[in-house]
Amino acid sequence: MDNLKNLEEFNSFQKIIKEMKGQIGIFIVGQEDFVEKILIALLTRGHLLVEGVPGLAKTYTINVLADCLGCSFARIQFTPDLLPADIVGTRIYEQKDQVFSIRKGPVFANLVLADEINRAPAKVQSALLEAMQEGQVTIGGECLELPKPFLVMATQNPIDQEGTYQLAEAQMDRFQMKVLLDYPSREEERTILKKIARMDKTYAPKKVIDLQDFAQYSSLVDQVFMDDRLEEYLLDIVFATRSREQDISSFNKRSIAKFEHLLEFGASPRATIQMVFAAKARAILHDRDHVIPEDIRELAKPILRHRIRTSYEADAESINTDAIIDLILKETPLP
């Protein structure tokens, strides 16, 4: 732990994380990786796009986390008739005082759940862009700051595509990670059955720490050490998604030729930045003061899968982005 300046703060944070995971584990079964991704996003001021079939506790998980952090929480159900003003707010005329005032929308909360975001048209989806990127919204020409910290977790349903709208690429890139949720295992579902049978429905998650205090620990992320060789490893992975790039140091063009034809365009520099922050945050959550290759490999898919586009050849062969990232990781030598 020599790299961290404040070991006492680090140890305090580890206790809080352990207590929080224990509290969440009382209510949520089998979503440890999902919870970890949310905590990483909170520590690095990122946002999440979550994809999974209904009933996988997406909403329930962030609800429980909001209770543990004692913060404001808002859920926005996206529908085809939703308007931007329904999200950010609008100016209204107060007849009694004969003045215009601003009525804030549900986006003015610490944790915002944008449920089934792909059910609203592009103009409504884009209403979140300024909020996610700048931490502020503009209503009637007036800029209003959002609460800090601020996290948007958007969900989309992969099985029902009727009446849905594809998210704009510009908005996709503003999500730090895209997390795919799958069904629980048989053992996990058996545990869920037993917990539901004996759980007191009036019992609520306990507050572990105030969100403002939790956000203070984000300063620990900057203290985590990342070796130069790992930085080169990370750059190799990102640059490999831009298959026509020449500035690749660690593996040759023959390796890239295996997937070059499968990519139309690759990840932006924002992916590189987010990968560094997320890898350092993951290291802290795993009780380390330094990044290891496993941190980068574990985060490659959630950070890259929504930032690269497959080519026509890949679509024709039913090869998705996750398969291409697996191939890139396989062909990129470890430092």
Secondary structure, DSSP 8 states (H G I E B T S, - for coil): -TT-S-HHHHHHHHHHHHHHHHHHHHH--S-HHHHHHHHHHHHHT--EEEE--TTSSHHHHHHHHHHHHT--EEEEE--TT--HHHHHEEEEEETTTTEEEEEE-TTSSSEEEEETGGGS-HHHHTHHHHHHHHSEEEETTEEEE--SS-EEEEEE-SS--TT-----HHHHTTSSEEEE-----HHHHHHHHHHHHH--TT------S-HHHHHHTTHHHHHSB--HHHHHHHHHHHHHHSTT-----SS-HHHHTTTGGGEEE---HHHHHHHHHHHHHHHHHTT-SB--HHHHHHHHHHHHTTT-EE-HHHHHTT--HHHHHHHHHHHS---
